[in-house]
Amino acid sequence: MAIFAKFSADLKIIPIHPLIQSQLSIWLREQSVSIQNWVMTSGFQAKPEQYLFVPNTQGEIAQVLLGVDSKNSLWSLANLPQVLPSGHYQLQNANTIQLPLAALGWGLGFYQFTRYKKSNRDKQPVLCLPEELLNETQLLLDTVTWVRDLINTPAEDMGPDALAEQAKKLAEKYHAQFNEIVGDALLAHNYPAIHIVGRASTKPSRFIDIRWGNVDAPKLTLIGKGVCFDSGGLDIKPSSGMSIMKKDMGGAAQVLGLAQLIMASNLPVCLRVLIPAVENVISGNAFKPGDVVKTRKGLHIEIGNTDAEGRVILSDALFEASTEQPQLMIDFATLTGAARVALGGEVPALFGNAENVIADLKHHCQEQADPLWQMPIYAPYHRFIESKIADISNDSSTGLGGAITAALFLQNFVGENPWLHIDLSAWNYGSRPGRPEGGEAMGIRAIFAYLKQRFSK
C-alpha cells in the first residue's frame, strides 16, 4: 500500500498545519472568523498529538491542525495514520518540525505486525513529499519495519535456520557473499563457544557470515547477538522473564537492518556481518553451570550462569571479526537487564574504546532522534569476572555494574580494534503512536547517519 507520494499539482491535497502552542494564536489571526470560531469552540490548544479536522462549507475536511512538540519531530505525525480518512495530505509551513523525521514517523504510524493477524486498517491516507525525500524515507521505513518484524516473529518461526534464511535473502538482494557454518561443523571450524550454548536445541546453531563491498575499501564489521530464544538454560528464567525472549535475537535484527541501509545506499565500505545464531534451551546435553569452554581465541570461559549466554557466543564472533583488523567493529546485543535498570528500555547503553567515534555519534543520535547513551568501561570492575579455574567467568561475582562487566567481558575478544558495543532492549514495553508494543529498531538510524558522514567523504 502507498504511504508516501510525490507531490503533484494534479492531486487534491489536504493541508496539515503543525503548530506548537505558542503559534496557535498567531495562526488564528490570519484565518477567517468561521475558522477561528471552529477552533476555539472545539477546544483545540495545539498540545502535542492533539489534532483537529477543519471542514469546508460542504462538510469535507479542508485542513488538519496538529499540535506538535518542536523538540520531538520524529513522532509528530505518528498518530495521524490511525485517524485520518483516505486522501492525499501535505505538511504546510512545517518550520516547527524536521520533515525527514516527521515523514518517517508518519510511515511508522502505519506499522502493524500482520504475519498471524490481518490488518484492521481500512483507510489509506497518503503523505505527499518532495521527490528528494521519498527514496531515503522509504528505505528507512522499510528497514525499521523489517527489523521489527524479525523480532516480533516467534521463535518457532524465527529459529537459527529462519534467521539464516533472512540473512541469505538480504545477501542475495544486494549481491553479497553469504556463508554459514552449521551444527557440529562449528567445532570443526573452531567456534566452540557458539556450539556449546546452542547444542541442546533441535535446531542446529549457525554462524552467519555476509561479505559485501570492495575489498580495498575501509573495513566495517557488524556483529549481532542471535539468540533466537533464551530459556535461560539450566539457570532457567521464570515464566515472566521468558515470555518475550523471542526478542533475544534483537541484536542480529539490528545488524541486518543496518547492513541493508549500508548496501542499499552503496556506502564505500568493505562490509562484513557476523551473527552467531543459537537457541539457549534445555535438554540432556545442555551446557551446565561450572562448565569451562575454550573459545576461538584460546581463552577459557567458566560458565557461572547459563543465562549469561549472549556474551559467550559473541566471544567467538568478536574474535573472528578482530582478526581482520577492521577500521570499526560494532556489536549489537540484548545483553543485560542491568542496562535496562540503568537507562530504561528506550535508551540503549553505548560502550566502546573509540572515543572519537562516540563523540561524533552523539551528534547523530540527537539529530536522528535515535538515542544511545555512553556508559563507562571501568577497568577495575574486571576483577568481578575473574575465575578461579579459568581465564574468565561469564558471570559476575557481584550484582553490581552488570552492563559494565558484560562490556568488559566482550572487550577481551576485540583486541586493539576500534569497537562499539550497544546493549539494547530491542523492544517497546508499551504502545505509543508509531511504537506499538513489541520489537523495535534502536540505534541503527543514528549509526547509519554517522557512517554516511564518515565514509562518504
C-alpha positions in Angstrom: 0.0 0.0 0.0 1.2 3.5 -0.7 2.2 5.5 2.3 4.0 8.3 0.5 3.6 10.0 -2.8 5.4 12.6 -4.8 3.7 16.0 -4.7 1.8 16.8 -7.8 -0.4 19.8 -8.6 -3.0 17.3 -10.1 -3.7 15.8 -6.7 -6.4 17.1 -4.3 -4.3 18.0 -1.3 -5.5 18.4 2.3 -3.0 20.6 4.1 -1.7 19.6 7.6 -0.6 22.6 9.7 1.8 21.5 12.5 1.6 24.1 15.3 3.2 24.5 18.7 1.1 26.0 21.4 2.7 29.5 21.2 2.0 29.6 17.4 -1.7 28.9 17.6 -2.9 32.5 18.3 -0.7 33.9 15.5 -2.0 31.4 13.0 -5.6 32.0 14.1 -5.3 35.8 13.4 -4.7 35.0 9.8 -7.8 32.9 9.4 -11.5 33.7 8.7 -13.9 34.3 11.6 -15.6 31.0 10.9 -12.4 29.0 11.3 -11.4 31.0 14.4 -14.8 30.1 15.9 -14.5 26.4 14.9 -11.0 26.1 16.5 -12.0 27.9 19.7 -15.2 26.0 20.3 -13.5 22.7 19.6 -11.1 23.2 22.5 -8.1 22.7 20.3 -5.0 24.2 22.0 -2.2 22.7 19.8 -1.0 20.4 22.6 1.4 17.7 21.3 -0.5 14.9 19.5 -3.8 16.9 19.6 -5.4 17.2 16.2 -8.4 18.9 14.7 -10.2 18.5 11.4 -11.4 21.8 9.9 -14.3 21.4 7.5 -15.2 23.3 4.4 -18.7 24.6 3.6 -19.6 21.1 2.3 -18.6 19.4 5.5 -15.5 17.8 3.9 -12.1 18.0 5.6 -10.4 21.2 4.3 -7.4 21.1 6.5 -5.9 19.4 9.6 -4.4 21.2 12.6 -1.8 19.2 14.6 -0.2 20.1 17.9 3.5 19.2 17.9 6.5 19.3 20.1 9.2 21.1 18.2 11.8 19.0 20.1 10.2 15.7 19.1 9.8 15.8 15.3 10.0 12.0 14.8 6.7 11.2 16.4 4.8 14.4 15.4 2.7 12.7 12.8 2.7 9.2 14.1 -0.8 9.2 15.4 -2.4 10.7 12.2 -2.4 7.5 10.0 -4.8 5.9 12.6 -7.3 8.7 12.5 -7.2 10.4 9.1 -9.6 9.3 6.3 -8.2 8.2 2.9 -6.7 11.1 0.8 -3.6 12.9 0.0 -2.0 15.2 2.7 0.9 17.6 2.8 2.6 19.5 5.6 2.3 23.3 5.3 4.9 25.7 6.6 6.5 22.9 8.6 9.3 25.0 10.1 8.5 23.8 13.6 9.5 20.2 12.8 12.1 18.3 10.8 10.4 17.0 7.8 12.6 13.9 7.2 12.0 12.7 10.8 8.3 13.6 10.7 7.8 11.7 7.4 9.4 8.6 8.9 7.2 8.9 12.0 4.2 9.1 9.6 5.2 5.9 8.0 5.8 4.1 11.3 2.3 5.2 12.4 1.0 2.6 9.9 3.1 -0.3 11.4 1.3 -3.5 12.4 2.7 -7.0 12.7 0.4 -8.9 10.4 2.1 -12.3 10.0 -0.6 -14.1 12.0 -3.4 -11.5 12.2 -4.8 -9.5 9.4 -4.6 -5.7 9.4 -7.7 -4.0 10.7 -6.9 -0.8 8.7 -9.4 0.2 6.0 -8.2 3.8 5.5 -5.3 4.9 3.3 -4.1 8.4 4.0 -1.0 9.3 1.9 1.6 11.9 2.7 3.0 13.9 -0.2 6.7 14.6 0.0 9.4 16.3 -2.1 10.9 13.9 -4.5 14.4 14.2 -2.9 12.9 12.8 0.4 11.0 9.9 -1.0 13.6 7.2 -1.6 15.6 7.6 1.7 12.4 7.9 3.8 11.0 4.7 2.2 14.3 2.9 2.8 14.4 3.8 6.4 10.8 2.8 6.8 11.2 -0.5 5.1 14.3 -1.2 7.2 12.7 -0.4 10.6 9.6 -2.4 9.6 11.8 -5.4 8.7 13.7 -5.2 12.0 10.5 -5.0 14.0 9.0 -8.0 12.0 12.1 -10.1 12.6 12.0 -9.5 16.4 8.2 -9.9 16.6 8.2 -13.3 14.9 8.0 -16.2 17.5 11.0 -18.5 17.9 9.1 -21.4 16.3 9.2 -19.4 13.0 12.4 -17.4 13.7 14.9 -20.0 14.9 18.6 -20.1 13.8 17.6 -21.6 10.5 14.9 -19.0 9.6 17.2 -16.2 10.8 19.9 -17.5 8.5 17.4 -17.6 5.6 16.6 -14.0 6.2 20.3 -13.1 6.1 20.7 -15.1 2.9 17.9 -13.3 1.2 19.4 -10.0 2.2 22.8 -11.0 0.8 21.2 -12.2 -2.5 19.3 -8.9 -2.8 22.5 -6.9 -2.7 24.8 -9.4 -4.5 26.8 -10.1 -1.3 28.6 -13.3 -0.4 26.8 -15.5 2.2 28.2 -18.3 4.2 27.1 -20.2 7.2 28.6 -22.9 9.5 26.0 -25.2 10.9 25.8 -27.5 13.9 28.8 -29.7 14.8 30.7 -28.1 11.9 31.1 -25.2 14.4 33.5 -27.4 16.3 35.4 -28.4 13.2 35.8 -24.7 12.3 36.8 -23.7 15.9 33.7 -21.9 17.1 33.3 -23.9 20.3 31.6 -21.1 22.4 28.8 -20.8 19.9 28.4 -24.5 19.7 28.2 -25.1 23.5 25.4 -22.6 24.0 23.2 -23.9 21.3 23.9 -27.6 21.3 20.8 -28.5 23.4 18.4 -27.3 20.7 16.9 -29.5 18.0 17.5 -26.5 15.7 21.3 -26.5 15.0 23.3 -23.4 15.8 24.7 -21.4 13.0 27.5 -18.8 12.4 26.2 -16.5 9.7 28.8 -14.5 7.6 28.0 -11.9 5.0 30.6 -10.0 3.0 29.9 -7.1 0.6 31.7 -4.3 -1.0 35.2 -3.5 -2.4 37.9 -5.4 -0.6 40.1 -2.3 -0.8 37.6 -0.1 0.9 37.7 0.6 4.7 36.7 -2.4 6.6 33.5 -2.2 8.7 32.3 -5.3 10.7 28.9 -5.6 12.3 28.3 -8.3 14.9 24.8 -9.2 16.2 23.7 -11.5 19.1 21.3 -14.0 17.6 19.8 -15.9 20.5 16.6 -16.8 18.8 15.1 -18.0 22.1 16.5 -17.8 25.6 15.1 -20.0 28.3 18.0 -19.2 30.5 19.3 -22.7 30.1 19.7 -24.8 33.2 19.6 -21.5 35.2 16.1 -21.2 33.9 14.2 -18.0 33.7 10.8 -17.5 35.4 7.9 -17.5 33.0 7.6 -13.8 33.3 11.2 -13.3 32.1 10.9 -15.9 29.4 7.6 -14.6 27.8 9.3 -12.2 25.4 12.6 -14.0 24.9 11.9 -14.3 21.2 13.4 -10.8 21.2 16.9 -12.1 22.3 17.9 -12.1 18.6 17.3 -8.3 18.6 21.0 -7.6 18.1 21.1 -9.8 15.0 18.0 -8.0 13.6 19.7 -4.6 14.1 22.8 -5.6 12.2 20.8 -7.0 9.3 18.8 -3.8 9.2 21.9 -1.6 9.4 23.6 -3.8 6.7 20.6 -3.2 4.4 20.9 0.6 4.9 24.6 0.4 4.0 24.2 -1.8 1.0 21.2 -0.1 -0.4 23.0 3.3 -0.1 26.1 1.8 -1.7 28.4 3.2 1.0 32.1 2.8 0.0 33.0 0.2 2.7 34.1 -3.4 2.8 31.3 -4.7 5.0 31.2 -7.9 7.0 28.2 -9.1 9.0 28.7 -11.8 11.6 25.8 -13.4 13.5 26.1 -16.3 15.9 22.5 -17.8 15.9 21.5 -20.2 18.6 18.7 -21.3 20.9 19.5 -21.4 24.6 17.2 -24.3 25.7 17.3 -27.3 28.0 17.9 -31.0 27.2 20.2 -33.7 28.3 23.3 -32.2 26.6 22.7 -28.6 27.7 25.7 -26.8 28.9 25.9 -26.5 32.7 27.0 -24.1 35.4 30.6 -24.9 36.1 31.5 -26.0 32.6 34.6 -24.5 31.0 34.7 -23.8 27.3 37.8 -22.9 25.3 37.0 -20.1 22.9 38.1 -19.4 19.4 40.7 -17.0 20.8 42.0 -19.7 23.1 40.8 -18.1 26.4 38.8 -20.4 28.7 35.4 -19.3 29.9 34.0 -20.7 33.1 30.2 -20.8 32.8 29.0 -19.2 36.0 25.4 -18.8 34.8 23.8 -20.4 31.7 21.6 -17.3 31.4 24.6 -15.2 30.5 24.9 -16.9 27.2 25.0 -14.0 24.8 28.5 -12.9 25.8 29.7 -16.4 25.4 28.6 -16.7 21.7 29.8 -13.2 21.0 33.3 -14.1 22.2 33.9 -16.3 19.2 32.2 -13.8 16.7 34.1 -10.8 18.1 37.5 -12.5 18.0 36.9 -13.7 14.4 35.9 -10.1 13.5 39.1 -8.7 15.2 41.5 -10.9 13.1 40.8 -8.8 10.0 41.6 -5.6 11.9 38.6 -3.6 10.6 38.5 0.2 10.9 35.4 -0.2 13.0 33.7 -3.1 14.8 30.1 -2.6 16.1 28.2 -5.2 18.0 24.5 -5.1 19.0 23.2 -7.3 21.7 20.2 -7.6 24.0 22.8 -8.4 26.6 21.9 -7.3 30.2 19.0 -6.4 32.3 21.4 -4.1 34.1 21.5 -1.8 31.2 17.7 -1.6 31.3 17.7 -0.9 35.0 20.2 1.9 34.5 18.6 3.6 31.4 15.2 2.1 30.9 14.0 0.2 27.8 14.1 3.1 25.4 17.8 4.2 25.6 20.5 1.7 24.6 23.7 1.7 26.5 26.8 2.5 24.4 30.2 1.3 25.3 33.4 1.3 23.3 37.1 2.1 23.0 36.8 4.5 20.0 36.2 7.8 21.8 36.4 9.9 18.6 33.7 7.8 17.0 31.5 8.1 20.1 31.9 11.8 20.2 30.8 12.2 16.6 28.0 9.6 17.1 26.4 11.6 19.9 25.5 14.4 17.4 23.8 12.0 15.1 21.9 10.4 17.9 20.4 13.8 18.7 19.8 14.8 15.0 18.1 11.5 14.2 16.1 11.2 17.5 17.7 7.8 17.9 19.3 7.8 21.4 22.4 6.0 22.6 23.9 6.8 26.0 27.6 6.3 26.7 28.5 4.2 29.7 32.0 3.7 31.1 34.1 0.6 30.5 35.5 0.8 34.0 38.6 -1.5 34.0 38.8 -2.1 37.8 35.4 -4.0 37.6 37.2 -6.7 35.5 38.0 -8.3 38.9 34.3 -9.2 39.2 34.5 -11.6 36.1 37.8 -13.3 37.1 37.6 -17.1 37.5 39.5 -19.3 39.9 39.8 -22.1 37.4 39.7 -20.4 34.0 40.8 -17.2 32.3 37.4 -15.5 32.7 33.9 -16.1 34.0 30.7 -15.3 32.2 29.0 -14.4 35.5 29.9 -11.5 37.7 30.8 -12.2 41.4 28.6 -9.3 42.3 25.3 -8.0 41.1 26.7 -4.5 40.7 27.6 -2.9 37.4 26.3 -5.7 35.3 26.2 -3.9 32.0 29.8 -2.7 32.6 31.1 -6.2 33.5 29.4 -7.6 30.4 31.2 -5.0 28.2 34.5 -5.8 29.9 33.9 -9.4 29.2 33.5 -8.7 25.4 36.5 -6.4 25.4 38.7 -9.4 26.0 37.9 -10.5 22.4 38.2 -7.3 20.4 41.9 -6.6 20.7 43.0 -3.1 19.8 40.5 -2.6 17.1 38.1 0.4 17.2 35.0 -1.1 18.7 31.5 0.0 19.8 29.2 -2.2 21.9 25.5 -1.5 22.1 23.5 -3.1 24.8 19.8 -2.6 23.9 16.3 -3.9 24.7 15.1 -4.0 21.1 11.6 -3.8 22.5 8.8 -1.4 23.2 7.3 -2.3 26.6 4.1 -0.3 25.9 2.3 1.1 22.9 2.5 4.7 21.8 1.8 6.3 18.4 4.2 4.8 15.9 5.7 2.5 18.5 3.4 -0.5 19.2 4.4 -2.9 21.9 6.9 -5.3 20.5 10.2 -5.4 18.6 12.0 -2.1 17.8 15.0 -0.9 15.8 17.3 1.1 18.1 20.5 3.0 17.2 20.7 1.9 13.6 19.5 5.2 12.1 22.0 7.2 14.1 24.8 4.9 13.3 23.9 4.9 9.6 23.9 8.7 9.6 27.4 8.6 11.2 28.7 6.0 8.7 27.4 8.1 5.8 29.1 11.2 7.0 32.4 9.4 7.7 32.8 7.1 4.7 31.1 9.1 2.0 34.0 11.5 2.4 
